[in-house]
Amino acid sequence: MPTYEYRCSECNHEFELFQSIKSDPVKECPSCGRFSVERIIGMGGAVIFKGSGFYQTDYRSDEYKSRAKKESEIAKPETKDKKQEKKAEKSHAES
């Protein structure tokens, strides 16, 4: 639920109200009691996206994902076992 900002045009009282999107805007000023309150655009009026599906990288193609996976595997440092396997292959090839 968003936080809406309101201002009374009679007494210039400003206040915030946490309410549902479906709720009607407030009309009565809590300070002076007059029905001259207007909803104003505030800094906190932006929509906040939470969860998956909101990032550009969530919709990458399968081709892009496979290339990225290959590149990350190449960039990984070799373990001792792989180094030993390569040495064994190299010495096998030389003989």
Secondary structure, 3 states (H helix, E strand, C coil): CCEEEEEECCCCCEEEEECCCCCCCCCCCCCCCCCCEEEECCHHHCCCCCCCCCCHHHHCCHHHHHHHHHHHHHHCCCCHHHHHHHHHHHHHHHC
